[in-house]
Amino acid sequence: MAEKLRVTLVKSPIGAVPKNKKTVAALGLRKINQTNELPDNQAVRGMLRQVQHLIKVEEL
């Protein structure tokens, strides 16, 4: 596993399930094309898997 993950919001969570909206917010993403670097651990990976249709992930 990489040390950090770069996560970018590529699709709007407006029409998403409320749980997914909260997950995107918890990842620190508010606007489309906003990027955030997060630690690579199992908790973050689980959150990313839940909203994989809304984001793009790169390993650093």
N, C-alpha and C positions, 0 to 999 in steps of 0.2 A: 504494500500500500504506500501511496505517496504521503509526504508529510503534510501537504496542504492541498485543498481543492479550490479551484476558481469556479464559482457558480454564477451564471448569467441568466436573468429572466428574459425569455424570448417570446412568451405568449402571455397575454393578459389573464389574470385569475378572476376577472369580473364574473364570468358565467360558471365558474368552478364551484364545487361543493364547498360549503363553509369551512369544513375541516381543512381542505386544501388551501384555502385563502389564509387561514391562520398559520399553516405550515410555511407558506411562502413568506409571510411577515416575520415568522420566527427565524427564518434564514437570513433576515436583514435585507430583503428585496422589496422595493416599493414601486419602482418604475420599470418599464420595459427597457431592456439593454443595460440595466444597472448590474454591476458586478460586485461580488463580495468574496473574499478569501476566508475559508473556514478550515478548521483542523480536520484531518482525515481520521475519523473514528466511527465506530459502529452506530452511534446515535445519529450522527449527521448523515451517514450513508442511508439509514432507514428513512430519514426525512426526505432525502433526495429521491429515493425510490418511490415514495408516495406521490411526488409531484413531478416525475420525470417527463411528463408530457408538456410541462410548462417551462422547463429550464434546459440549459446546456451546461455540461460539467467538463472541466479540464483538470487533469492532474498536474501538479507543479513539482 
